[in-house]
């Protein structure tokens, strides 16, 4: 497998944060997810100033309706296992991660993109898995090695959905 580091630009020295190779839950790396992205080369991304990936991973804009499906899907994004979200028809929202009501009022697309593709670039102790990274991971379940959790398009779809979540006063 080929690995190419992606640099962090700005205040921090350049360090590798995303591996590229053939082959993308909170808590663990969705060991029981059963659904992984198809084998395709990962798109390179650059972390700017240590907190954002400003450039989309795809030329096709994210679709918020698709993104909502990915965050609900307990065999794919599984966001509800750790996050409360304004999706009342789904039961058992987790409370390990922050509630995502009003997340678009707090973060822009680039900041959310980094949190999805490689949250450990922001916080090395984060329990949130990297949804679009395959190198440098630990305790990956057999059969899941070298495979991203989400495709580049799915990442962009999830971001498009999260950008619809405004107004923290709606938190239940």
N, C-alpha and C positions, 0 to 999 in steps of 0.2 A: 504494500500500500504506500502511496506517495503522500508525504506530509509537507505542507507548506505553512509556515507560521504567518499569522496576521498581526501587524504591528499596532500598538497603541500609540497614537500620535498626540503630541501636546506636552503637558506637564510631566508625564511619566516617561521613563525610557521605553523604547520599543521592546515588547516581549511577545512571544507567541501566545495567542489566545484561542485560535481556532485551527484545527487541523483540516486539511483537505484530503480526501481520499475517495475511493470508489465505495460507494455504499450510500441519520438524525434520529410530570408526576411529581409530582411533588414527593418529597421524602427520598425515596430510592429511584433508580432509573427505570421506573415503571416496569419492574421485573415481570409482572404478570399482564402486561398490556396486550400482548398477542398481535398488535398491529404496529408495524414500523414502516417508515418511508421506503419507497422502492429504491433500488440501487441506482443512483445517479450521482455524478460528481457534485460535491458540495460547492456552492457559490462562495467565492471569497468575500470576506467582509472586513472592514477596518473599524476599530474602536478609536474614536476621536476624543481626546482630552480625558480619557479614562472613564467616561460615563455614557457615551452614545454611539450608536451605529446609524449615522444619518442617512445613508444610502439604502434604498430598498434592495432586497435580495433578488427581486424579479422585475421584469419590465411590465408585467401585468399587475395592475393595482390589486390590492387585497379586496376580497368580497366579504363584507361584514356578516352576511347571512351564512356563508360557509364557515366563517370564523366562529360563529356561535355554535355551529354543529361540532366543530373540533374541540371547543372548550368543554362541551357537555359530554362528549364521547368518552366513556370511562375506559375504553381500550385504545385511546389515542392521546389526546391532550390531557384528559383527566384533571383539569384545573379545579373542578369542584371537590376533589378529594382534600384539598388544602385551603381553598379560598371560598369565601362567601361571595355570591354574585347575584345580581338582580335577575335570577332565573327561577321564579317561584314554583314552576311546574316540576322542577327537579328536587328530589329529597337529598338529605344528608350532605349538606355543604360543610366542608372542613373549616377548621379555625386555626390551623397550624401557620398558614401564611396570612398576609394582610387581606382584609376584605377589599374587593375590587370595585365597590360602588364609587363612582366619581374618579376612577383611575385616570381618565383622560383630562381631568382638571389638574392633575398633579404631574403627569409625565407627558412628553411629546412622543411622536412615533419612534424617533431614534432611541430615546431612553427605554421605551418598551421593547424595542427590537433587541437591544443588548440584554435586557432581563430575560428574554426568551432564548436567544441563541447561546448565551454563555453567562448565566448569572454569577458564576464564580469569579468572573473578571471584576465584578463589583465587590463581592464578598466571598472570599475563599471558603468560608464556613457555611455558606448557604445550603439549605436542604433541598432547594429547588434544583431539578436536573437541568442540564443543558439540552435544549430541544433540537439544536442544530449544530452539534459538535460530536465528533467521533473519536478524537485522539485525546490522550491524557486523562481518561475517565477511570474510575476505580470501581471494583465490585459490580461489573456489568454481567448480567445473567448470560449464560452460554446460549449462543444463537442470536444474541443481540449485539455482539461485538461488531464494530465498524459500520453500524447502521444508525442513522439519525432517527429521532422520534418523529419529527415532522419534516415534510419537504419544505423547500424555500417558499413555495406558493402558500402552503398551509401556514407558515409563520406569518406571511404578509396578511393572510385572511384573518388570523387571530388578532393581529395588531389592528386591522380595520375594525373588527368587532369591539375590541377594547377601547378604541377611540370614540365609540358611540356611548360609552359609560361615563356620563357626566352627572354632576350634582350629587355630592356626598350626603346631602340632606335626605336622600331617598333610602339611605341605609336602614335596614329593618332591625 
